[in-house]
């Protein structure tokens, strides 16, 4: 009796398990064919929109980058087409903008000023008079004036050989100026004739040695301002 009851209970348990399995299988089978409503559509649309937005976000940066490249290339071409200003040297007063027109004119003016022409040679011819007792004083005063004149300057002093040539030579050496000491042996009774002879002798000396410059005849009694020699150099 006990074994029969146990076998019946086991059969009932298997039946219950089979019924539950069949019910679950039927429910799952019909659930797979049932419509799901709008949820799948919404999910698909969200997936598509998300895909499109991701595609747009992926493709938009290259478009911006390409447009920036085109703009930068156009700017470079415009800069190349524009004439580049040539650098100018700096002036001595300070640093200035080399692209300004004032600097160009300033440097041009500076270049023209730097091309300084050399000073012209001034040749001073001084006849002497042995009969003048104060000749030495007047010559020294004239020598002190000529010493202050900017070079080049040549002082040509003419005197007779019978004069005090030793004293005159020492005085000329002490002036520090470039000089020529000329002598002659002719005797003259007239002062004007002797003065003319001294001037001609000095001019012949300049012609013989090919000395070119501005010639000025200065007497021993002459008094000069230094500006006179500057204006003399400007004489054509």
GIMO-V543381 format. One record per pair of residues at least 6 apart in sequence whose C-alpha atoms are under 7 Angstrom apart, sorted by sequence separation. I is the first residue (numbers start at 1). GAP is how many residues later the second one is. If there is no record, write none. Layout:
i=I gap=GAP
i=I gap=GAP
This chain:
i=90 gap=6
i=188 gap=6
i=88 gap=10
i=87 gap=11
i=85 gap=14
i=161 gap=22
i=155 gap=23
i=156 gap=23
i=157 gap=23
i=158 gap=23
i=159 gap=23
i=160 gap=23
i=161 gap=23
i=154 gap=24
i=155 gap=24
i=156 gap=24
i=157 gap=24
i=158 gap=24
i=159 gap=24
i=160 gap=24
i=161 gap=24
i=153 gap=25
i=154 gap=25
i=155 gap=25
i=156 gap=25
i=157 gap=25
i=158 gap=25
i=159 gap=25
i=160 gap=25
i=147 gap=28
i=147 gap=29
i=122 gap=30
i=123 gap=30
i=124 gap=30
i=125 gap=30
i=126 gap=30
i=127 gap=30
i=128 gap=30
i=147 gap=30
i=121 gap=31
i=122 gap=31
i=123 gap=31
i=124 gap=31
i=125 gap=31
i=126 gap=31
i=127 gap=31
i=128 gap=31
i=121 gap=32
i=122 gap=32
i=123 gap=32
i=124 gap=32
i=125 gap=32
i=126 gap=32
i=127 gap=32
i=143 gap=32
i=119 gap=33
i=130 gap=33
i=158 gap=40
i=127 gap=68
i=127 gap=71
i=127 gap=72
i=125 gap=77
i=149 gap=77
i=142 gap=78
i=139 gap=81
i=138 gap=82
i=138 gap=83
i=123 gap=90
i=122 gap=91
i=123 gap=91
i=124 gap=91
i=125 gap=91
i=126 gap=91
i=121 gap=92
i=122 gap=92
i=123 gap=92
i=124 gap=92
i=125 gap=92
i=126 gap=92
i=127 gap=92
i=128 gap=92
i=120 gap=93
i=121 gap=93
i=122 gap=93
i=123 gap=93
i=124 gap=93
i=125 gap=93
i=126 gap=93
i=124 gap=94
i=126 gap=94
i=120 gap=113
